[in-house]
Amino acid sequence: MNIMASQPRRLESYVGGTWVAGAKEGVPLLDASTGGPVAFIDSSGIDFKQALAHGRDKGGSALRRMSFHERAAMLKALGQALLERKEEFYALSTATGATRADSWVDIEGGIGTLLSYASKGRRELPNARVLLDGDVEQLSKDQSFSAQHILTPLQGVAVHINAFNFPCWGMLEKVAPTLLAGVPAIVKPASQTAYLTELMVRRIIETGLLPEGALQLVCGSVGDLLDHVESQDVVTFTGSAATGLRLKTHKAIVENSVRFTMEADSLNAAVLGLDAGPGTEEFDLFVKEVAREMTVKAGQKCTAIRRVIAPRAYGDALIAALNDRLGKTVVGNPADETVRMGPLASLDQREEVRARIRDLAVDAEIVGGDPDNPSVMSGDVDAGAFLNPVLLYCDKPGSAHAVHDVEAFGPVSTVMPYDTAEEAIDLARRGKGSLVASVFTNDPRFAEDVVLGLAPFHGRVMIGNRASAKSSTGHGSPLPGLVHGGPGRAGGGEELGGIRGVKHYMQRTAVQGTPRLLSAVTGRWMDGAGARTDSEHPFRKSLAELKIGDQLVTAKRTVTLDDIEHFASFTGDTFYAHMDEEAAKANPFFDGRVAHGYLIVSFAAGLFVDPAPGPVLANYGVDNLRFLTPVNPGDTLQVQLTCKEINPRTNAEHGEVRWDCKVTNQLDAVVAQYDVLTMVAKTRE
């Protein structure tokens, strides 16, 4: 099928393993710049109950059979395949009103998120199907009864209902953690730009990389889909607060306690510091950032700056600088390479923004731009949804309401003055919860006061200043490793945040039992689970031969005063507790001179290491090191080394092994405990 044909076409949904068109011709979707038809959309006739069942039965079961590393490898391959087709997505993206730079955020930003989760899955998750959450909880003194929290994939479907402004990123940033968790997804893009989402899903399905049922697509209304969601399902929504509230209170969602995440309206604020007056680098950075957030995607970003909070003394200079910069923004058809801001997504969207500007004008005056008379260098000014940037000023924001309640989802911001840091915090909080706020300052005290004042009301706070200017990702960029969401008006939801986002699609369960059986369930050895010792050193075993619980109990070594003094001289660590008997005795933790902690670790390694070449390729770290009992001259050390966890790497000839290392003295008291991390070959040469 030639997706890029000039004639508008009927969009299809991908459900039950098949591409299907709606029963009706559908509603026309228009090019944002020319007003010409791009596609028709309709989802009537789809059996949504069956689509959910298909995802649960086919997609879910297939994904759960895969390990985290296998799912991560799947995401990586998928991201690479999409990058190869990116120019096809860029070509169609212009119809949404997006410039090349706008489309980069949506297309390559979305694919980048997919690849970021692939990387995190390989680096931060085990090559297993169960994720451990926290440490073992010992519930009995004799270690016969313990507990471990685990996370397992929900056995339902994640229904992602997305907004029109990011048809690619909006899908991929939700799908990436969903699939990595082992849960299938049904994506419902906003109709206006669904043609770009449909194209990307077509290319995803064509790769054959996803198990059948792992990803389905609904182009058009979701019909009665939500009537059939169950307790193991998840629903996420990005859009208006009114629609989100209606979905959140849907009968099936409420009665089945379906997990629901919402990203809604957000009156994000940018605060200019009291120290950041005209002529400072922070002032210039602030002007640049506000103008950028007003014009990228024509201000149609959930993270865009809506409220510009600045010291009253800098108000005139700020307005002049913003108008100067915004006035140079070339508006027109994004297919034209000289254009820097395209139209809004639709004529309806433009009328919505104009109506909200009229609402804002109750409290504020327009000081830049004319919302009723767009000026463009290309495109159809009548049929296209063009709107030049509009800047407003509210002189008394403390007593105003509309500027803190109304979001104009377009290239619109309101400047409001403040006199003290406390007042700036209060104004930002009046947004009643937002996705992001930014603070531009070079004053540590101002940064501390304002950030701590804003944090409870925001999902993310960015500090901008001269030192981070070149490396900063900016106010409006959600990042895979950082939480995206916000309290209150912003919906109270949370997305991304690295592996936190994966856990949203998993169930946390406390499993209690004997350590031996808990180890069988979790795939990790724990104290009390028993161990196996044989004549072969565990370091001589490859991954194919090594088993959880394989253990080595070493020979013993006595620590002498000469050892301590030699170590001090050799390393330069002459801390008094190691060198001065009288001073050491005065320390409440010691009875006299003690061995260095790292001397103990070094001696332990000397006791448990097998020196000959073999399957152990490298020691790459130590985790959770604790020194529990002081070691004095004359104490005798012994090590118990136990294979704790095995993680074979996908598509590699080695894997990681975590060893529990316990160092005891002659009284069997634990003097040090930690995890040793090694790379081990999968087979012996």
N, C-alpha and C positions, 0 to 999 in steps of 0.2 A: 504494500500500500504506500502510495506517495503522499506522505503527510504534508509536504510543503506545496501541494498543488494549489493553484490560485483560486479555485472554486471552493466556497465554504462547504464543509462536510458535516455529517452527523457524528457527534462524539459517541463513543461506545464505552460501556462499563466492562470491567473484567471481573466476573464473578463465577464461582463454581468451575474455574479452569477454562472459561470460554469468554471470548469477546462478544458482547451482545449490545444491540442498539435498543433504545426505548421504543415503546409501542407507538409513540407519536413522533411527528417530525421534529418537534422541540422548539425551544425559545432561541431566537438568534442572539449570538454573541458578537459584539461589534469591535472593530479596531479602534483603540482609544484615540488615535490621531486623525484618522480619516472618516470614521463612522461607517466604513464598509463592513459587511458581514464576514466573520472569520469562521464561525462554526455554529451548529445548532445543538442544543443540549436537552436531553430528556431521559428519565430513568424509569418511566412507567412500565409496569409489567414485570419488574424484577422481583424474584422471590427472596426477600431479605432474610427471612428466617432460615432458609436453606443456605444462604451465603454465610451466615454466622456458623451454622452447623458444619459447613465445608471447611471453614477456617479452623474450627476446634478439632475436627476429626482428622483432617488431612494435614493441614499446615502445622498445627500445634504438635501433633504426635511426631512428625518428622523433625521439627526443630528441637524437640526435647531429647531426641536420640543423639543429637550432636553435643559435643562439649563446647565450652566457651571459646576455646581456641579454634575449633572448627567453624563456629559461627563467625568469629572475628575474621578468619581467612576468607570466608564467603563475602563479608562486607568489603574487605580489601579488594577482592577481585571485581566485585560489583562497582566500586568506586572507580577503579581503573578503566573498566569498560565504559562507564558513563563519560569519563574525561575524553575518551576517544571520539565520542559523539557530541561533544559540547557545542561545536559550531552550529549544529542543527538546532539545538535548543536556543542559542543566541539569536538565530535568524527568526524564529517564531516569537521570541520574547519581545521584540519591538512592538508587536500588536498590543501588548499589555500596557504600553506607554513607557516602558523601561529603556533607558539609555544603555550603552554598552557597560558603563561603570555600574549602573543599577543592576543589570543582569548578572554581572560578575558576582555581586553579593548573593544573588538568588541562586544562580546555577553552580558556580565553582565554590561559593561559600557553603552551599548545601552538600555538594560532593565532598568538600573538605571535611565537613562534620562527619560524614559517613566514614571517611578514611581515618579521622581522629578516633572514632569509637572502635574501629578495627584495631588500631594501634594500642589503645587502652585495654582492649580485651585481651590482647596477647601479652601485654606487659604487666597488667594489674590484676588479672583474673587467673585462676588455676585452669589447667587443662582437664577440667572435670565438669560434671553436670550439677554439682551442689556447691553453693557458695557459703563459707563459714562466716558468721557474724559475731565478732568478739571472741573472748577467751573462754576456755572451759570453766564452768562453774562447779566446784567441788561441793557436793551436798552431804558428804559424810566424812568423818575423820579417817576411816579406814580405806578410803578411795573405792568403796564398793558401789557408790551411787553418785553419778555426776550428771551434768547437763551441758548441752551445746546448742546455741541458736544457729539455725541454718536458714538459707534462702533458697527456695525452689521456684521454677517458673509457674505463673498462674496457668491454669488449663482452660483459658477462655480465649477471647479475641480482643485486641485493642482497636477500638473504633476512633479514628482520628478525623475530627471535623475541623477543617482548616480555613484560614482567611484568604482573601483574594490577592493580598499585596505581595506574598512570596510563594508562588505556586510550586516552586522546586524546593527551596530551603525549608519551607513550612512543612512539607511532607518528609523530607529526609532527616531533619533534626528530630522528628518524632519516631520515624521508622527505625533509625539506627539503634537507639537503646532498646527499642521493643524487640527487634530481631535478635540482638545480642543476648537479651534476657531469655530468649527461647519462646517468644510469644508471637503468633501471627497477627497481621494488621489488616484492617479495612480502612482505606483512605477515602475521605469525601472532601474534595477540594471545593472552594467557593466557585460558583458557576461562572462568574465573569471571566476568570482567567483559567478555567479548567482545561482548556485545550492544550496548554503547556504542560500541565501535570499529566494529562493523558498521554502526550507524546513521550514523556520521560518514563512513565510506567510501561508503555509499549516496549521501549528499548530495554528496560529492566527484565521484563518477561522473556524477551527474545534471547537474552544471554543464557537462559536455562540454569542460572546459578542458584536460584531460589527453589526450595522444595514446593511442590504443588500445594496451593492453599496458604502459603506464607504471606502473600500480598495480594489483596483484592482492591478494586477501584470502583467507586460509584460516581458517575458523572450525572449530576442532577440531584433531585430531592432524595433524602434518605427514606422517604415513605414511612412505613411502619417498623423500620429496623430497630429503633430503640424500644419498641414494645417487647422485643424478644431477647434483650440483653439479660444476662444472668450474673450471679455473684462472682464468678471467676473472670468476668469480662472487665474491661477498662474503657472508659469514654474520656477523650480529651477534646477540648473545644478552644478555638481561638476566634475571637470576634467581639461583637457588642455585648455589654453587660446584660442588656435586656434579653437577648437571645440565650445567652449563657445561663441566666437564672431560670428561664423556661425549661431548658434542657436538664439543668441540675435538679429540678424538682419534678422531672418526669416520673410517672407512677412506677415504672419498672426499675428505674435507677434508685429511687428511694426505698421501695419495698425489698429489693434484692441487695441493698447496700453496695451497689456497684461503685467502684472507685471512679471518681470524677475529678478531672483537673481542668481548670479554666484559666485562660489568659484573656483579660477583657480590657476595658477602657483604662488609659493610663495618662495622667497629666504630668508627665515627667518634667523635672525642673533642672535648670543649670544655674549654679550660684557663682557669681563673680566675687572674689574675696575683697575685703576692705583694703588689702595691700596691693591689689591688682588694678591700679589706675591706668589711665591713658599714658602710653609711653613705656609701659612694662611689657615684658614678653608674655605674661599671663593674660593681659588684656587683649593682645593681638591673637593669641591662641583661642581665647574665649569667643571673639568675633568670628574667627574662622570656623570654630566648631558649631556655633549656633547656626551660621549660614549653611554649613554643610548638612546639618540635620534637618533644616527646613527644605532643602532642595533635593537631597538623595531620595529617589523613588517619589519625587514630588511631595515629600513630607508624609507619605503613606507608610509609615513605620510605627509599629507599636512602641518603639523605644525613642521616637523623635522628641526633640525638645519643644514642649508646648509653653512652658513658663520660664521666662528669662529674668532671674532675680539678681539685681545689681545694686551697689551702693548709690544712693540718691545723687550724690555729688558727681557721679560718672554718667548719669542718665543721658544727657544731651549728647555727649561724645560717643556713647555706645550706640544710640539710635542713628547718629550720623554715619558711624563706621559700618553698621549693619546695612543701612540703606545703600551706601556706596558699594558694598560688596554684592548685595543681592541685586542691585541694578545692573550689574555686569553679567548676571546669569542669563545665558542664551536659552530661550524657551522655544520648543518646536517639536517636530516629528523626530523621535529618537533614532530613526533610520539615517538621519543626517548626522555625520560625524562631528559637525561643529556644535551640535545641540548639547547643552549641559543639563537641562531639565525637560522631561517629557510631560505629557498630559496626565491627568488623573485617570483612573482605570475606566471610568464611564461617565456619560453625561449625568446620570442619576447621582453618581458620587460627587460630581462637581456641584450640583444643586444642593446636595446635603451639606457640603463644606460651606457654601455661600450662606445657607440658613444658619449654620453654627456661628459664622462670622457675625451675622446680625445679632445673634444672642450675646456674643462677647461684647458687641458694641454698646450694650446696656451699661457696662462697667468701664469700657475702654474706648479709646479713639484710634482710628486708623492713622498711622503715621508713615506708612510706606506701602505702596501697591494699591491697585484698584481691582477689587474682586469681580466687578461687573464688566470690565473692559479689558480682556486679555490681549496682550501684545506678543505675537510670535514671529519667528523668522521663517518657519515652514510649517506645513500641516494645514488642515482646514480649521480656521478659527471658530467657525460655527458648528460644524459637525464633530470636531474634535473636542475632547474634554479638558481644554487648556485653562490654566489659572496661574497667574503670576504670583510670586511670593507676596504675602501680606503680613505686615508687621503692625502690631497694636501697642498702645501704651496705656496702662492703668495707673493713675497717679496715687490712688488711695486703695491699694490692694488689701489692706487690713480690714476694711469694711465692705469690700466687694464680695460677690458670690459667684457670678457667672464665670469669671476667669479661673476659679478653682473647681468649677463643676462641669464645664462644657468643654468637650474635646472636638476641635475641628480637625478631622483626619485628612490633612493636606498641608500645603506649604504655609502654615500659619503659626505664628508665635506671638506671645504678649510679654512686653517688658514691664516689670514692676519693681519699684524702688524699695530699698530698706535702709535703715540707719544703724542697726546693731546686729551682731551675729545672732542673738536670740530672736530678733525679728525675722531674719532670713530663714532660720530653722522653722519658725512658726508658719511662714508663708509656704514653704515647701511641704510641710505636713498637711496643709489645708487641701492638698490633692487627695487626701484620704486613702493613701496607699498607691504606690507606683512601682513600675518595673525597674526604673533606674533614675538616679540623680547624679549630677556631676558637680564638683567643686573645683574651681580654678583659683589656686592660691600658691604662694611660695612661703607662707607663714605656717610653721608646724602647729602653733597654738590654735590658729583659726581652723586649720584642717582637723585637728583633734576635736574641737568643740562642735563643729558643724557635722562632721561625719558621724560622730556618736549620737548627735541629735537626730540625724536623718535615718540611721540604720534600721531602727524598728519599723519604719514606714516604707522601706524600699527593699527590693530583692537584690539590688546591686548599687554600689556607690563608686564612682570613678573620680579619682583626684588627678587633675591635670596641672602640669606646670612645665617650666622650661627644661627640666632635667629629663622628663619622659616624653617630650614632644615628638622626637623622631621615632620612638618605639611604641608609643601608645596606640592601641587599637580604637580609641575614641569612645565617646559617650554612647553611641547607638549600636554597638556591635556585640550581640550575644555571642559568647564563645563556648565551644563544646565542654571545656573543663570548668566553666563557671555556671552557677545557678542562674536560670532564666525564669523569672516569675516575680510575683510581688503580692503583698497583702492587700486586704481591703478592696478598694475599687478595682485594683489590677486583677482581681479574681481569686487571690488566695492560693494559686497553684504554683507548681515548681516543675521545670523541665531542665534538661541538660544537667550541668553540674558534674560532669564526668561519670564515674561509676554510680553516683547517687541516682542518676537518671535511669540506669539499668534496674536498680533495686525497686523502682516504682512499679515494675511489672512482675515482681516476685513476692512470694508470701514468706514472711518471717515466722518461723516455728521453733519453739523451745522443745528439744528432744531430750528426754531423761532416761537414764538407764545405767547399766554397768559400763565402765570404760571400754571393755572388750567389744561390746555390741555397738556402743557409740562410735568407736573407731571404724567398725565395719560399715556403718551408715555414712560417716563423714569422709572416709578415705584419709584420715589423719590419725596418727598414733597419739595417745595421751597417757599420762601417768596412770598406772593401775590396769592398763590394757594387756599386760603381759608382753613378753618379748622372746625372740629366738636368738640363741647364740650357737655358733658352730665353729669349726676349726678354721674356716676361711674368713679372712678379714673382710668386712663389708666394703672397703674401698677397692677390693679386687673384683667386685661384682658389677656387671653392666646393668643398665636399666631392665633388660630382659630377665635378669636373674635376681635383682634386688627386690625385697618385699618390705612392705610397711611393717615395722616392729623388729627388723633385723638389728641386732645389738652387739656392741663390743664393750666389754669391761676391761679396762687397761691394767697394766702393771702400776706400781706406785712409785712416787718420787718424793723425797723429803726436801723441804726448802731450808736452806742454810742462811746464816747471816752473810756469808761470802757471796751467795747468790744475789741477795738484796743489794749489797754494796756494788757488786759488779754491774748489775742492771742499772743502778743509779748513775754510775760513772759512764757506762756505755751510752745511755740514752740522754743523759743530762737532767733526768727527773730526780732532783734532790729535795723534794718536798719533805718538810721536817718530820712527818710521821714515819718516813722510811729511814731517816738518818739520825734523829735525836731522841734517845731513849726517854729522857726526862720530859721533853715537850710532848712526846707521843702519849706518855702516861697521863699527862694533864688533859688530854683530849678525852671527853666522856665516852667516845666510841671504841677506844683502844686500851689495851693493857700494857702496851710498850710498842717498840718498833714493829712495823707490819710490812708485809710484802706488797709491792706495787700490784694493782689490779691487772695491769697488762702483762706483768711477769707471770701471774697465774694463768692468763689466757695463753701466753706463749708456752709455758710448761705443759698446759693441757694439750696444745697442738702437738708438742713433741711426744706426748704419750699416745695420742690416738692416730696420728698420721702414719700411713703406710708409704714408705719413701720410693718404692719402685714405680716405674711407668705403668700405667694401667688405665682402666675405664674412667677414673676420676681425672678430669681435664683441668679443672681450675677451682679455686676457692674464690667466690665473688662477693662474699659479704658475711656480716654477722648481724643478726637481729635480736632485739630485746635483751641486750646484755645487762645483767644485774650482779653486783657483788653483795653477797648476803651475810657472810661471816668473815671477820678479819683473819688473815693468815699470818702467824708469827713464825720466827725462826724455830725450826724443829718440828713444825707441822708436816704431815705426810698427805700428799694429794693423790687422788685417783679419779679417773674419768669414766662415766657411763655415756656412751654415744649410741643413739638410737635413730634409725631411719624413721622420720616423722611424716614426710609427705613426698610423693614422687609426681613430678609434672613433666611428662614427655613433651617436647616442642613439636608442633605440627610442621611438616616439611623440613625437618632438620635431623641430623644424625646424633643429637644429644638432647638432654633434658635437664631440668633442675631437680635437685634433691635437697630437701630440708632435713637437717639432723638436729635432734634434741641433744644438747650437750650439758651434762650435769657434773660439776666438779665438787667432790666431797673431801673432807679431811679424815683423820684417823678416828674421829668420833662419829663418823657418818653424817656430820652436819654439812649442809650444802653451802659451799663458799662462793660459788659462781654458777650461774645458769644462763644459757643463751641458745640461739639457733645458729647453726653453721650452714651456709648456703654453698652448694657445689654444683658444677656442671659435670655431668656424667654421660659417657657414651652409651648409646642404646644397645650396642652389641660389642663383644670383645673382638679385637682384631685377630 
